[in-house]
Amino acid sequence: MAGIFINYRRDDTSAYSRLLYDRLGQEFGQDLVFMDVEAIREPGADFVDAINEGVDKCTVLLALIGKNWLSTGGDGKRRLDDPEDFVRLEIASALKRNVRVVPVVVEGAKIPVADDLPEEMKILARRQALTLSHEDWEYDIGKLIDALAKIPEFRDRKVGGGDGPPQPTPVRKGWSTGAMAFTALAAVVIVLVVLGTLILNGNEPGGKGPQQPISNVLLETVPTEPEIPPPEPPVENNKSAYSEEVRTAQQNLAALDYEPGIIDGLMGAATESAIREFQDDEGHPVTGRVNATLLAQLRSALQADKELSNTYQPAPKPNINLSGIWYDDSGTPFFMEHFGDVVRIGAMNVMNQFEEIGNGRIEGNVITIRYNYYGDTGMVVATLSPDGRHLNGTDRGDDGTSELITLHHEHLRGQ
């Protein structure tokens, strides 16, 4: 029997689990969604047997992971270390039965590394995760629904929200990481008010009662998010996008023994500080800006010092192979293929298969990749460490978001 099992902690992600339960029920049918073992077991039944029975009925288990997922209980011990912990039992049972387990991280939580998990759950650290956040709820839930719809058992779902009303078009966000916490609270209050009004009107003598389905009333009552105007173009000194001029300035500053930070073509605090230091040392007006005047000053400084001019060469291509599995600091795996100057990168989908999400080039020790990750588009520019085991850089989304990233070749953080 096909089904979706929602695994969660009540004091960690209960609000999200309820919202998720209702929305997935709209999309795939309420009879295919299991909230937790409490909702499916008979009174007096053995809870281990009940968990196994519930998991056996499901094709997918969604493991909701919030910031308190690994927290300790009243006895000071981690709940996950308790062999009878419901969350542990449900996930371990699903993994043992080869049920597809999808981590769903909530509100910026991180997937635990393998060392933080019991032995029977360590494989969870290698599963590609999906995200739910209040800022991008419709977009995130849309990605999750689309991913589930690719699973053969759910391909025949009703498109457009099942029997419920049509849902808003998702809003894209950046790869790296609408006010859902506030909206959820406001929605609860509005639900109570609307339901109370409908009940009173329906019970009053001569009352007409509700004139349309409650679902429609609620959708009309909950306020929509205001349209956010596009950001103003960034000033020259704080370019938010990759710039060849900034990268040239960074290379020249590094050749002159200044410290511009990562040579990634992105204007940051370290680059601005190095520019100011160079301008002050050379007696130029201190602006911290990248422009034609600065580039000319840097070229003159390099030419004036013959030794620096002779030794400044493009960084040699490392004699390494980037192909293999790379992990970010949260333990999410990415597969990289490297041939010549070309690099391709893939991520694991909910089918536990790697799909290509981007490609780019490596020049010297700098790798540049354009990506399209479940509809999120942008560019990653990262610098390879001398030992070839780490990539440190910046993920810039096309929507203006920015995030520092670190990837580790064939190992997790701290190993």
VOPAGU-2260 file (C-alpha; in pm, 1 decimal, decimal comma):
REM VOPAGU-2260
SITE   aa  ch    i         X         Y         Z
SITE  MET   A    0       0,0       0,0       0,0
SITE  ALA   A    1     135,7     341,8     -91,7
SITE  GLY   A    2     144,8     604,5     180,8
SITE  ILE   A    3     334,6     892,1     338,4
SITE  PHE   A    4     442,7     861,7     702,9
SITE  ILE   A    5     519,9    1190,7     885,7
SITE  ASN   A    6     778,4    1145,5    1162,1
SITE  TYR   A    7     825,7    1436,7    1405,0
SITE  ARG   A    8     876,7    1548,6    1764,2
SITE  ARG   A    9     576,0    1719,1    1921,6
SITE  ASP   A   10     782,3    1985,4    2101,8
SITE  ASP   A   11     999,1    2049,6    1796,8
SITE  THR   A   12     798,1    2049,9    1471,7
SITE  SER   A   13     435,7    1974,6    1565,0
SITE  ALA   A   14     299,0    2290,7    1397,2
SITE  TYR   A   15     477,4    2208,9    1072,7
SITE  SER   A   16     371,9    1844,5    1088,2
SITE  ARG   A   17       4,2    1946,0    1108,5
SITE  LEU   A   18      36,0    2191,3     819,1
SITE  LEU   A   19     223,1    1929,2     619,0
SITE  TYR   A   20     -35,4    1660,6     701,4
SITE  ASP   A   21    -323,3    1879,8     583,2
SITE  ARG   A   22    -150,7    1991,9     263,0
SITE  LEU   A   23     -29,5    1645,9     160,8
SITE  GLY   A   24    -378,8    1513,8     229,7
SITE  GLN   A   25    -513,4    1769,5     -17,8
SITE  GLU   A   26    -262,6    1662,8    -280,2
SITE  PHE   A   27    -256,0    1283,8    -241,7
SITE  GLY   A   28    -567,4    1198,9     -37,5
SITE  GLN   A   29    -600,5    1200,0     340,2
SITE  ASP   A   30    -609,9     819,5     356,7
SITE  LEU   A   31    -253,1     804,9     219,6
SITE  VAL   A   32     -98,8    1028,4     488,2
SITE  PHE   A   33     -12,4     897,9     838,0
SITE  MET   A   34      54,2    1160,4    1104,9
SITE  ASP   A   35     216,0     938,7    1368,2
SITE  VAL   A   36     177,2     609,1    1549,1
SITE  GLU   A   37     -87,7     758,5    1781,6
SITE  ALA   A   38    -323,6     804,8    1486,7
SITE  ILE   A   39    -298,8     450,7    1350,9
SITE  ARG   A   40    -270,4     210,5    1643,1
SITE  GLU   A   41    -554,5      44,9    1832,4
SITE  PRO   A   42    -586,2      97,2    2210,8
SITE  GLY   A   43    -373,9    -152,5    2397,4
SITE  ALA   A   44    -162,7    -244,2    2094,4
SITE  ASP   A   45     212,5    -289,9    2135,7
SITE  PHE   A   46     365,9      38,0    2015,6
SITE  VAL   A   47     662,6    -133,8    1845,7
SITE  ASP   A   48     426,2    -354,0    1646,4
SITE  ALA   A   49     212,3     -49,8    1570,3
SITE  ILE   A   50     512,1     142,5    1440,4
SITE  ASN   A   51     621,1    -148,8    1222,4
SITE  GLU   A   52     267,3    -187,6    1088,2
SITE  GLY   A   53     237,0     183,9    1011,8
SITE  VAL   A   54     575,2     200,5     841,8
SITE  ASP   A   55     500,2    -114,9     641,2
SITE  LYS   A   56     200,7      61,9     485,6
SITE  CYS   A   57     411,5     352,9     360,9
SITE  THR   A   58     627,8     420,0      59,7
SITE  VAL   A   59     789,8     732,4     204,3
SITE  LEU   A   60     875,8     847,2     556,4
SITE  LEU   A   61     926,3    1221,3     599,7
SITE  ALA   A   62    1155,5    1281,3     899,3
SITE  LEU   A   63    1095,4    1638,7    1021,3
SITE  ILE   A   64    1412,3    1775,0    1183,3
SITE  GLY   A   65    1395,4    2097,4    1381,6
SITE  LYS   A   66    1650,3    2274,1    1598,6
SITE  ASN   A   67    1548,2    2068,8    1906,3
SITE  TRP   A   68    1550,5    1732,3    1730,0
SITE  LEU   A   69    1865,9    1620,9    1914,3
SITE  SER   A   70    1786,0    1798,1    2242,7
SITE  THR   A   71    1793,2    1628,2    2581,0
SITE  GLY   A   72    1494,6    1522,9    2788,0
SITE  GLY   A   73    1413,6    1591,0    3152,1
SITE  ASP   A   74    1676,4    1339,3    3267,0
SITE  GLY   A   75    1954,0    1528,1    3086,2
SITE  LYS   A   76    1999,5    1254,0    2826,3
SITE  ARG   A   77    1935,0    1280,6    2453,9
SITE  ARG   A   78    1596,7    1137,1    2363,1
SITE  LEU   A   79    1745,0     984,5    2046,9
SITE  ASP   A   80    1969,6     767,2    2264,9
SITE  ASP   A   81    1660,9     605,0    2419,9
SITE  PRO   A   82    1593,1     272,4    2238,4
SITE  GLU   A   83    1218,1     331,2    2291,6
SITE  ASP   A   84    1217,0     687,0    2152,0
SITE  PHE   A   85     930,0     706,2    1899,9
SITE  VAL   A   86    1128,2     914,5    1650,0
SITE  ARG   A   87    1416,7     668,7    1659,7
SITE  LEU   A   88    1191,8     363,4    1634,8
SITE  GLU   A   89     996,5     498,0    1336,9
SITE  ILE   A   90    1303,9     603,0    1136,1
SITE  ALA   A   91    1501,0     288,1    1220,6
SITE  SER   A   92    1203,1      70,5    1126,0
SITE  ALA   A   93    1167,7     249,9     791,6
SITE  LEU   A   94    1538,6     220,7     710,9
SITE  LYS   A   95    1537,2    -148,5     803,7
SITE  ARG   A   96    1242,1    -211,0     568,5
SITE  ASN   A   97    1398,8     -10,0     283,4
SITE  VAL   A   98    1122,9     251,5     303,2
SITE  ARG   A   99    1239,5     573,3     135,8
SITE  VAL   A  100    1333,4     811,6     421,1
SITE  VAL   A  101    1352,0    1181,9     331,6
SITE  PRO   A  102    1494,1    1426,7     591,3
SITE  VAL   A  103    1290,3    1749,9     597,7
SITE  VAL   A  104    1478,9    2023,4     785,0
SITE  VAL   A  105    1270,0    2299,5     941,2
SITE  GLU   A  106    1361,7    2662,7    1011,8
SITE  GLY   A  107    1733,1    2644,1     933,5
SITE  ALA   A  108    1805,2    2325,8    1129,8
SITE  LYS   A  109    2096,9    2108,7    1019,5
SITE  ILE   A  110    2098,9    1737,9     937,8
SITE  PRO   A  111    2296,1    1564,0    1214,3
SITE  VAL   A  112    2625,9    1408,7    1113,1
SITE  ALA   A  113    2659,9    1032,5    1130,9
SITE  ASP   A  114    2847,6    1046,4    1463,3
SITE  ASP   A  115    2541,4    1209,1    1626,2
SITE  LEU   A  116    2308,4     924,4    1527,7
SITE  PRO   A  117    2248,1     573,4    1666,1
SITE  GLU   A  118    2406,5     295,7    1464,0
SITE  GLU   A  119    2083,2     192,9    1288,9
SITE  MET   A  120    2018,7     555,7    1180,7
SITE  LYS   A  121    2365,6     666,9    1061,2
SITE  ILE   A  122    2268,7     631,2     695,3
SITE  LEU   A  123    2021,6     918,2     747,8
SITE  ALA   A  124    2316,9    1163,0     744,4
SITE  ARG   A  125    2379,9    1071,5     379,3
SITE  ARG   A  126    2025,8    1134,1     256,0
SITE  GLN   A  127    1952,3    1445,6      50,3
SITE  ALA   A  128    1725,8    1673,2     254,1
SITE  LEU   A  129    1441,0    1905,1     162,8
SITE  THR   A  130    1364,0    2228,7     349,0
SITE  LEU   A  131    1056,1    2388,2     505,2
SITE  SER   A  132    1073,3    2749,4     623,9
SITE  HIS   A  133     812,5    3008,4     713,3
SITE  GLU   A  134     959,8    3266,5     473,5
SITE  ASP   A  135     917,6    3039,7     167,9
SITE  TRP   A  136     644,1    2798,8     276,6
SITE  GLU   A  137     457,9    2778,3     -54,1
SITE  TYR   A  138     778,8    2736,6    -250,3
SITE  ASP   A  139     921,5    2472,8     -12,8
SITE  ILE   A  140     600,0    2270,9      11,0
SITE  GLY   A  141     568,2    2290,8    -367,5
SITE  LYS   A  142     916,9    2140,1    -408,4
SITE  LEU   A  143     831,4    1860,9    -165,5
SITE  ILE   A  144     503,7    1781,2    -342,4
SITE  ASP   A  145     673,9    1780,9    -683,6
SITE  ALA   A  146     945,7    1549,5    -552,3
SITE  LEU   A  147     690,2    1307,4    -406,5
SITE  ALA   A  148     490,8    1316,3    -730,8
SITE  LYS   A  149     793,3    1171,7    -912,8
SITE  ILE   A  150     769,5     852,9    -705,4
SITE  PRO   A  151     581,5     590,7    -912,0
SITE  GLU   A  152     325,0     518,9    -638,9
SITE  PHE   A  153     213,3     885,7    -635,1
SITE  ARG   A  154     227,9     975,8   -1004,7
SITE  ASP   A  155    -149,2     955,6   -1038,0
SITE  ARG   A  156    -212,2    1229,2    -779,6
SITE  LYS   A  157    -466,8    1498,0    -869,5
SITE  VAL   A  158    -285,7    1798,6   -1013,5
SITE  GLY   A  159    -369,1    2141,0    -870,5
SITE  GLY   A  160    -424,1    2050,3    -506,0
SITE  GLY   A  161    -656,9    1747,7    -520,9
SITE  ASP   A  162   -1012,0    1826,2    -416,4
SITE  GLY   A  163    -907,5    2144,4    -237,7
SITE  PRO   A  164    -880,9    2497,3    -379,9
SITE  PRO   A  165    -592,0    2585,2    -616,2
SITE  GLN   A  166    -273,8    2686,1    -437,0
SITE  PRO   A  167     -64,2    3002,0    -497,2
SITE  THR   A  168     228,0    2982,3    -734,8
SITE  PRO   A  169     548,9    2907,0    -536,6
SITE  VAL   A  170     800,1    3189,8    -496,7
SITE  ARG   A  171    1160,3    3100,4    -575,4
SITE  LYS   A  172    1436,6    3139,6    -319,1
SITE  GLY   A  173    1816,5    3095,5    -331,3
SITE  TRP   A  174    2002,6    2763,3    -308,4
SITE  SER   A  175    2222,8    2845,4     -21,7
SITE  THR   A  176    1934,5    2821,8     317,3
SITE  GLY   A  177     607,3    3425,7     358,5
SITE  ALA   A  178     645,3    3493,9     738,2
SITE  MET   A  179     500,8    3149,5     814,0
SITE  ALA   A  180     537,9    3159,8    1192,5
SITE  PHE   A  181     335,9    3482,0    1215,4
SITE  THR   A  182      96,4    3374,0     940,1
SITE  ALA   A  183      33,1    3037,8    1108,7
SITE  LEU   A  184     -52,4    3207,9    1437,0
SITE  ALA   A  185    -272,5    3462,9    1258,9
SITE  ALA   A  186    -439,0    3183,3    1060,6
SITE  VAL   A  187    -525,5    2993,1    1381,5
SITE  VAL   A  188    -688,6    3303,3    1529,5
SITE  ILE   A  189    -876,8    3370,9    1205,9
SITE  VAL   A  190    -988,7    3006,7    1183,7
SITE  LEU   A  191   -1135,4    3024,5    1534,5
SITE  VAL   A  192   -1311,2    3355,2    1462,7
SITE  VAL   A  193   -1449,7    3238,8    1127,2
SITE  LEU   A  194   -1563,2    2901,2    1259,2
SITE  GLY   A  195   -1725,1    3065,7    1562,3
SITE  THR   A  196   -1906,0    3313,2    1338,7
SITE  LEU   A  197   -2024,7    3041,6    1103,2
SITE  ILE   A  198   -2149,9    2824,0    1389,3
SITE  LEU   A  199   -2332,4    3112,8    1556,2
SITE  ASN   A  200   -2490,5    3225,6    1230,5
SITE  GLY   A  201   -2597,6    2872,3    1152,7
SITE  ASN   A  202   -2759,2    2824,8    1494,3
SITE  GLU   A  203   -2933,0    3161,1    1530,0
SITE  PRO   A  204   -3308,4    3166,9    1462,7
SITE  GLY   A  205   -3351,3    3253,9    1098,3
SITE  GLY   A  206   -2975,5    3238,8    1043,8
SITE  LYS   A  207   -2874,7    3155,9     691,3
SITE  GLY   A  208   -2570,9    2952,3     789,9
SITE  PRO   A  209   -2253,2    2930,1     580,9
SITE  GLN   A  210   -2310,9    3009,5     215,6
SITE  GLN   A  211   -1986,3    2859,8      81,9
SITE  PRO   A  212   -1738,2    2586,6     184,7
SITE  ILE   A  213   -1535,3    2673,3     493,2
SITE  SER   A  214   -1211,0    2608,4     299,8
SITE  ASN   A  215   -1301,9    2890,5      60,0
SITE  VAL   A  216   -1389,0    3126,7     345,7
SITE  LEU   A  217   -1054,2    3061,5     512,9
SITE  LEU   A  218    -859,4    3115,8     193,1
SITE  GLU   A  219   -1036,2    3445,9     136,1
SITE  THR   A  220    -979,9    3555,3     497,6
SITE  VAL   A  221    -609,6    3480,8     544,0
SITE  PRO   A  222    -415,7    3785,6     420,8
SITE  THR   A  223    -173,8    3736,2     137,3
SITE  GLU   A  224     183,6    3858,8     156,7
SITE  PRO   A  225     248,2    4205,8      16,0
SITE  GLU   A  226     439,6    4210,5    -308,0
SITE  ILE   A  227     803,3    4286,5    -239,0
SITE  PRO   A  228     952,9    4539,4    -482,9
SITE  PRO   A  229    1274,1    4437,6    -662,0
SITE  PRO   A  230    1593,3    4547,9    -486,1
SITE  GLU   A  231    1767,7    4860,8    -604,2
SITE  PRO   A  232    2083,9    4809,5    -811,6
SITE  PRO   A  233    2385,6    4768,7    -580,3
SITE  VAL   A  234    2638,1    5050,2    -555,9
SITE  GLU   A  235    2976,5    4996,4    -713,8
SITE  ASN   A  236    3148,0    4940,4    -380,9
SITE  ASN   A  237    2914,3    4657,8    -279,3
SITE  LYS   A  238    2848,0    4457,4    -595,5
SITE  SER   A  239    2634,8    4155,9    -510,0
SITE  ALA   A  240    2721,4    3968,5    -830,1
SITE  TYR   A  241    3041,4    3820,4    -968,2
SITE  SER   A  242    3268,9    4081,1   -1128,5
SITE  GLU   A  243    3577,8    4016,7   -1339,0
SITE  GLU   A  244    3716,8    4358,1   -1232,1
SITE  VAL   A  245    3686,1    4264,2    -864,9
SITE  ARG   A  246    3857,1    3932,4    -926,9
SITE  THR   A  247    4144,4    4103,6   -1116,1
SITE  ALA   A  248    4185,2    4347,3    -828,6
SITE  GLN   A  249    4190,3    4057,7    -580,5
SITE  GLN   A  250    4457,9    3875,0    -780,8
SITE  ASN   A  251    4676,0    4185,1    -804,1
SITE  LEU   A  252    4634,3    4266,2    -435,2
SITE  ALA   A  253    4733,9    3910,7    -343,0
SITE  ALA   A  254    5040,2    3939,4    -570,5
SITE  LEU   A  255    5137,8    4256,0    -380,8
SITE  ASP   A  256    5111,3    4067,0     -48,6
SITE  TYR   A  257    4782,7    4223,1      58,8
SITE  GLU   A  258    4500,9    4000,3     187,0
SITE  PRO   A  259    4179,8    4041,8     -18,5
SITE  GLY   A  260    4025,6    3718,9     111,6
SITE  ILE   A  261    3898,4    3450,4    -124,3
SITE  ILE   A  262    3969,3    3536,2    -490,2
SITE  ASP   A  263    3610,9    3487,8    -600,7
SITE  GLY   A  264    3519,5    3806,9    -790,3
SITE  LEU   A  265    3283,4    3912,4    -512,1
SITE  MET   A  266    3321,4    4239,4    -322,6
SITE  GLY   A  267    3347,4    4175,2      49,6
SITE  ALA   A  268    3488,2    4325,1     367,8
SITE  ALA   A  269    3832,2    4162,7     325,6
SITE  THR   A  270    3866,6    4290,0     -31,8
SITE  GLU   A  271    3762,0    4642,9      63,1
SITE  SER   A  272    4005,7    4642,2     356,9
SITE  ALA   A  273    4293,4    4528,8     131,3
SITE  ILE   A  274    4210,2    4802,6    -122,3
SITE  ARG   A  275    4210,1    5068,9     148,1
SITE  GLU   A  276    4541,0    4943,9     286,4
SITE  PHE   A  277    4699,2    4947,0     -61,1
SITE  GLN   A  278    4569,8    5297,0    -139,0
SITE  ASP   A  279    4696,0    5428,9     193,5
SITE  ASP   A  280    5042,0    5271,1     147,3
SITE  GLU   A  281    5075,2    5414,5    -205,3
SITE  GLY   A  282    4950,6    5761,0    -109,1
SITE  HIS   A  283    4635,6    5740,2    -321,5
SITE  PRO   A  284    4293,0    5867,5    -210,6
SITE  VAL   A  285    4144,1    5595,3      11,6
SITE  THR   A  286    3807,3    5489,1    -131,2
SITE  GLY   A  287    3795,6    5109,3     -98,2
SITE  ARG   A  288    3629,7    5096,1    -440,9
SITE  VAL   A  289    3704,5    4885,2    -747,8
SITE  ASN   A  290    3718,4    5100,5   -1060,7
SITE  ALA   A  291    3945,3    5171,5   -1358,4
SITE  THR   A  292    4166,1    5402,6   -1148,7
SITE  LEU   A  293    4234,9    5132,9    -889,6
SITE  LEU   A  294    4315,4    4870,2   -1154,5
SITE  ALA   A  295    4563,5    5110,8   -1318,4
SITE  GLN   A  296    4724,3    5180,6    -980,3
SITE  LEU   A  297    4761,2    4809,4    -911,6
SITE  ARG   A  298    4918,8    4748,6   -1255,1
SITE  SER   A  299    5165,8    5033,2   -1197,1
SITE  ALA   A  300    5260,2    4893,5    -857,7
SITE  LEU   A  301    5324,9    4550,4   -1009,9
SITE  GLN   A  302    5532,5    4693,8   -1294,4
SITE  ALA   A  303    5734,7    4910,1   -1055,8
SITE  ASP   A  304    5850,4    4605,4    -865,9
SITE  LYS   A  305    6033,8    4389,4   -1116,4
SITE  GLU   A  306    6057,1    4095,4    -881,2
SITE  LEU   A  307    5682,8    4091,6    -821,2
SITE  SER   A  308    5616,3    4145,9   -1189,8
SITE  ASN   A  309    5831,2    3846,4   -1282,3
SITE  THR   A  310    5688,3    3614,9   -1019,8
SITE  TYR   A  311    5322,7    3703,2   -1070,1
SITE  GLN   A  312    5184,4    3426,4   -1286,6
SITE  PRO   A  313    4842,5    3267,0   -1309,2
SITE  ALA   A  314    4802,2    3000,8   -1043,4
SITE  PRO   A  315    4909,4    2658,2   -1177,1
SITE  LYS   A  316    4639,7    2401,9   -1225,3
SITE  PRO   A  317    4646,2    2161,0    -931,6
SITE  ASN   A  318    4743,1    1808,1   -1024,6
SITE  ILE   A  319    4434,8    1660,4    -861,3
SITE  ASN   A  320    4107,8    1496,4    -951,3
SITE  LEU   A  321    3793,7    1654,4    -805,1
SITE  SER   A  322    3571,0    1362,0    -904,4
SITE  GLY   A  323    3391,9    1194,6    -615,9
SITE  ILE   A  324    3156,8    1274,2    -328,3
SITE  TRP   A  325    3180,6    1614,1    -159,0
SITE  TYR   A  326    2997,4    1689,3     166,5
SITE  ASP   A  327    2888,9    2026,5     302,0
SITE  ASP   A  328    2911,9    2106,4     674,0
SITE  SER   A  329    2564,7    1963,6     736,7
SITE  GLY   A  330    2661,5    1629,3     578,8
SITE  THR   A  331    2466,5    1674,0     253,6
SITE  PRO   A  332    2644,0    1484,9     -28,2
SITE  PHE   A  333    2718,7    1624,7    -374,8
SITE  PHE   A  334    2870,3    1424,0    -660,2
SITE  MET   A  335    3135,7    1596,5    -870,4
SITE  GLU   A  336    3280,8    1493,1   -1207,2
SITE  HIS   A  337    3606,0    1652,7   -1320,9
SITE  PHE   A  338    3759,1    1618,6   -1665,2
SITE  GLY   A  339    4009,7    1871,7   -1795,4
SITE  ASP   A  340    3890,4    2220,3   -1700,2
SITE  VAL   A  341    3524,4    2115,3   -1689,3
SITE  VAL   A  342    3342,3    2033,0   -1366,5
SITE  ARG   A  343    2990,0    1894,3   -1326,0
SITE  ILE   A  344    2803,8    1861,6    -995,7
SITE  GLY   A  345    2499,4    1660,2    -895,2
SITE  ALA   A  346    2277,6    1617,3    -589,2
SITE  MET   A  347    2077,5    1323,5    -457,6
SITE  ASN   A  348    1702,0    1336,7    -514,0
SITE  VAL   A  349    1431,1    1169,3    -307,7
SITE  MET   A  350    1470,8     858,1    -522,4
SITE  ASN   A  351    1825,6     826,8    -378,5
SITE  GLN   A  352    1970,9     892,1    -723,0
SITE  PHE   A  353    2218,9    1162,1    -824,6
SITE  GLU   A  354    2091,6    1419,6   -1073,2
SITE  GLU   A  355    2310,6    1683,6   -1237,3
SITE  ILE   A  356    2232,3    2030,4   -1099,8
SITE  GLY   A  357    2515,3    2239,2   -1246,2
SITE  ASN   A  358    2841,5    2264,9   -1434,6
SITE  GLY   A  359    3133,3    2500,8   -1470,6
SITE  ARG   A  360    3510,8    2527,1   -1493,1
SITE  ILE   A  361    3820,0    2526,4   -1275,3
SITE  GLU   A  362    4092,1    2781,3   -1341,6
SITE  GLY   A  363    4399,6    2748,3   -1126,4
SITE  ASN   A  364    4255,8    2684,0    -782,5
SITE  VAL   A  365    3923,7    2863,8    -841,2
SITE  ILE   A  366    3610,3    2671,3    -936,9
SITE  THR   A  367    3304,5    2847,7   -1082,3
SITE  ILE   A  368    2973,4    2659,5   -1120,6
SITE  ARG   A  369    2632,1    2768,7   -1249,4
SITE  TYR   A  370    2352,1    2562,5   -1094,9
SITE  ASN   A  371    1978,9    2496,6   -1111,4
SITE  TYR   A  372    1882,0    2318,3    -789,7
SITE  TYR   A  373    1509,0    2233,5    -779,8
SITE  GLY   A  374    1436,1    2565,3    -951,8
SITE  ASP   A  375    1688,7    2770,1    -748,9
SITE  THR   A  376    1949,2    2922,0    -981,0
SITE  GLY   A  377    2275,8    3098,2    -911,8
SITE  MET   A  378    2653,4    3070,1    -910,8
SITE  VAL   A  379    2905,0    2915,8    -672,8
SITE  VAL   A  380    3260,8    3049,3    -677,0
SITE  ALA   A  381    3500,1    2861,0    -447,2
SITE  THR   A  382    3874,6    2830,3    -388,8
SITE  LEU   A  383    4036,7    2488,4    -361,5
SITE  SER   A  384    4260,6    2428,1     -59,5
SITE  PRO   A  385    4627,3    2336,3    -128,2
SITE  ASP   A  386    4566,3    1972,4     -31,3
SITE  GLY   A  387    4269,5    1947,8    -269,6
SITE  ARG   A  388    4034,5    1829,9       7,1
SITE  HIS   A  389    3826,7    2142,3      71,6
SITE  LEU   A  390    3638,6    2404,8    -130,2
SITE  ASN   A  391    3563,8    2737,6      39,7
SITE  GLY   A  392    3356,2    3001,0    -134,3
SITE  THR   A  393    3027,3    3180,1    -179,8
SITE  ASP   A  394    2690,0    3072,7    -318,1
SITE  ARG   A  395    2518,7    3368,9    -486,4
SITE  GLY   A  396    2156,0    3310,0    -583,5
SITE  ASP   A  397    2012,3    3492,1    -883,2
SITE  ASP   A  398    1751,1    3636,6    -645,6
SITE  GLY   A  399    2020,1    3825,7    -451,4
SITE  THR   A  400    2069,8    3579,3    -164,6
SITE  SER   A  401    2424,6    3501,4     -53,8
SITE  GLU   A  402    2569,5    3221,9     158,2
SITE  LEU   A  403    2920,3    3105,5     249,9
SITE  ILE   A  404    2975,6    2738,2     170,0
SITE  THR   A  405    3238,9    2476,7     246,5
SITE  LEU   A  406    3266,3    2136,6      79,1
SITE  HIS   A  407    3488,6    1847,3     189,0
SITE  HIS   A  408    3619,3    1583,4     -52,9
SITE  GLU   A  409    3523,7    1227,1      44,6
SITE  HIS   A  410    3486,8    1316,3     415,9
SITE  LEU   A  411    3263,1    1503,2     657,3
SITE  ARG   A  412    3350,4    1814,6     856,7
SITE  GLY   A  413    3612,4    1760,3    1123,5
SITE  GLN   A  414    3752,3    1440,5     970,7
